[in-house]
Amino acid sequence: TLIPLSAAFIGDDGTIVNIADMQPQTDESHCSTGPVRFVLEMRQGWFDKRGIKPGSRLRGKPFQ
């Protein structure tokens, strides 16, 4: 990618396990610190601005 991203690793129940910041134009791997089903990538800083951090829980259809 050409922009810095943050990846939120999300478990089956919608809980964010961890968030990893990723730098542009690198091949560096980023992994979850636990079992997850989903990964949501957003512009770096998006999660921080909204107070979303590990332990936060997403709500919606897939997590009901």
LOKOLKOL-792041 format. One record per atom (N, C-alpha, C): x, y, z; residue in one letter; atom name. Coordinates in steps of 0.1 Angstrom, whole numbers. Example, Ala and Ser with C-alpha at 12.3 -4.5 7.8 and 13.67 -1.06 7.14 Angstrom:
REM LOKOLKOL-792041
R       u       v       w   resn   name
R     132     -57      78      A      N
R     123     -45      78      A     CA
R     132     -33      78      A      C
R     128     -22      71      S      N
R     137     -11      71      S     CA
R     129       0      79      S      C
This chain:
REM LOKOLKOL-792041
R       u       v       w   resn   name
R       8     -12       0      T      N
R       0       0       0      T     CA
R       9      13       0      T      C
R       3      23      -4      L      N
R      11      36      -5      L     CA
R       9      45       7      L      C
R      -1      41      16      I      N
R      -4      49      28      I     CA
R      -2      41      40      I      C
R       1      47      52      P      N
R       3      39      64      P     CA
R     -11      35      69      P      C
R     -12      22      73      L      N
R     -25      16      77      L     CA
R     -23      11      91      L      C
R     -35       9      97      S      N
R     -36       1     110      S     CA
R     -45     -11     107      S      C
R     -41     -22     112      A      N
R     -50     -34     111      A     CA
R     -55     -39     124      A      C
R     -68     -40     125      A      N
R     -74     -45     138      A     CA
R     -78     -59     135      A      C
R     -72     -68     144      F      N
R     -75     -82     143      F     CA
R     -87     -85     152      F      C
R     -97     -91     147      I      N
R    -110     -92     154      I     CA
R    -114    -107     155      I      C
R    -117    -111     168      G      N
R    -122    -124     171      G     CA
R    -136    -127     166      G      C
R    -140    -140     168      D      N
R    -154    -144     164      D     CA
R    -165    -136     170      D      C
R    -163    -131     183      D      N
R    -173    -124     190      D     CA
R    -173    -109     187      D      C
R    -164    -104     179      G      N
R    -163     -90     175      G     CA
R    -153     -82     184      G      C
R    -146     -89     193      T      N
R    -136     -83     202      T     CA
R    -123     -81     194      T      C
R    -118     -69     195      I      N
R    -105     -66     189      I     CA
R     -94     -72     198      I      C
R     -86     -81     192      V      N
R     -75     -88     199      V     CA
R     -63     -79     200      V      C
R     -59     -73     189      N      N
R     -48     -64     188      N     CA
R     -49     -55     176      N      C
R     -42     -44     176      I      N
R     -41     -35     164      I     CA
R     -26     -33     161      I      C
R     -23     -35     148      A      N
R      -9     -33     144      A     CA
R      -8     -22     134      A      C
R       1     -13     136      D      N
R       4      -2     126      D     CA
R      13      -7     115      D      C
R      10      -4     103      M      N
R      18      -9      91      M     CA
R      23       3      83      M      C
R      35       3      80      Q      N
R      42      13      72      Q     CA
R      40      11      57      Q      C
R      39      21      49      P      N
R      37      19      35      P     CA
R      49      13      28      P      C
R      47       6      17      Q      N
R      57       0       8      Q     CA
R      67      -8      15      Q      C
R      63     -17      24      T      N
R      72     -26      31      T     CA
R      66     -40      29      T      C
R      74     -50      32      D      N
R      70     -64      31      D     CA
R      69     -70      45      D      C
R      69     -62      56      E      N
R      69     -66      69      E     CA
R      55     -73      73      E      C
R      56     -84      79      S      N
R      44     -91      83      S     CA
R      38     -86      96      S      C
R      25     -87      97      H      N
R      18     -83     110      H     CA
R       8     -94     113      H      C
R       9     -99     125      C      N
R       1    -110     129      C     CA
R      -7    -107     142      C      C
R     -18    -115     143      S      N
R     -26    -114     155      S     CA
R     -19    -120     167      S      C
R     -22    -115     179      T      N
R     -16    -121     191      T     CA
R     -25    -132     196      T      C
R     -36    -135     189      G      N
R     -45    -146     193      G     CA
R     -54    -150     182      G      C
R     -62    -160     184      P      N
R     -71    -165     173      P     CA
R     -81    -154     168      P      C
R     -82    -152     155      V      N
R     -91    -142     150      V     CA
R     -98    -147     137      V      C
R    -109    -141     134      R      N
R    -116    -144     121      R     CA
R    -115    -133     111      R      C
R    -114    -121     116      F      N
R    -114    -109     106      F     CA
R    -102    -100     109      F      C
R     -99     -92      98      V      N
R     -89     -82     100      V     CA
R     -95     -69      93      V      C
R     -95     -58      99      L      N
R    -101     -46      93      L     CA
R     -89     -36      92      L      C
R     -86     -32      80      E      N
R     -75     -22      78      E     CA
R     -81      -8      75      E      C
R     -76       2      82      M      N
R     -80      16      81      M     CA
R     -67      24      80      M      C
R     -69      37      76      R      N
R     -58      46      76      R     CA
R     -53      47      91      R      C
R     -39      48      92      Q      N
R     -33      48     105      Q     CA
R     -39      60     113      Q      C
R     -42      58     125      G      N
R     -48      68     134      G     CA
R     -63      68     135      G      C
R     -70      61     125      W      N
R     -84      60     125      W     CA
R     -90      54     138      W      C
R     -84      43     143      F      N
R     -88      36     155      F     CA
R     -86      45     167      F      C
R     -74      51     168      D      N
R     -71      60     179      D     CA
R     -81      72     180      D      C
R     -84      78     169      K      N
R     -93      89     169      K     CA
R    -107      86     174      K      C
R    -110      73     173      R      N
R    -124      69     177      R     CA
R    -123      61     191      R      C
R    -112      61     197      G      N
R    -111      54     210      G     CA
R    -112      39     209      G      C
R    -110      34     197      I      N
R    -111      19     195      I     CA
R     -97      13     198      I      C
R     -97       3     207      K      N
R     -84      -3     211      K     CA
R     -86     -18     214      K      C
R     -75     -25     216      P      N
R     -77     -39     220      P     CA
R     -87     -41     232      P      C
R     -96     -50     230      G      N
R    -106     -52     241      G     CA
R    -119     -46     237      G      C
R    -119     -36     228      S      N
R    -132     -30     223      S     CA
R    -139     -41     215      S      C
R    -152     -40     215      R      N
R    -160     -50     208      R     CA
R    -169     -43     197      R      C
R    -168     -49     185      L      N
R    -176     -44     174      L     CA
R    -190     -50     175      L      C
R    -200     -43     170      R      N
R    -214     -49     170      R     CA
R    -219     -49     156      R      C
R    -228     -58     154      G      N
R    -234     -59     141      G     CA
R    -238     -74     137      G      C
R    -243     -75     126      K      N
R    -248     -88     121      K     CA
R    -238    -100     123      K      C
R    -226     -99     119      P      N
R    -217    -111     120      P     CA
R    -214    -115     134      P      C
R    -216    -106     144      F      N
R    -212    -108     158      F     CA
R    -223    -111     167      F      C
R    -235    -112     162      Q      N
R    -247    -114     171      Q     CA
R    -248    -129     175      Q      C
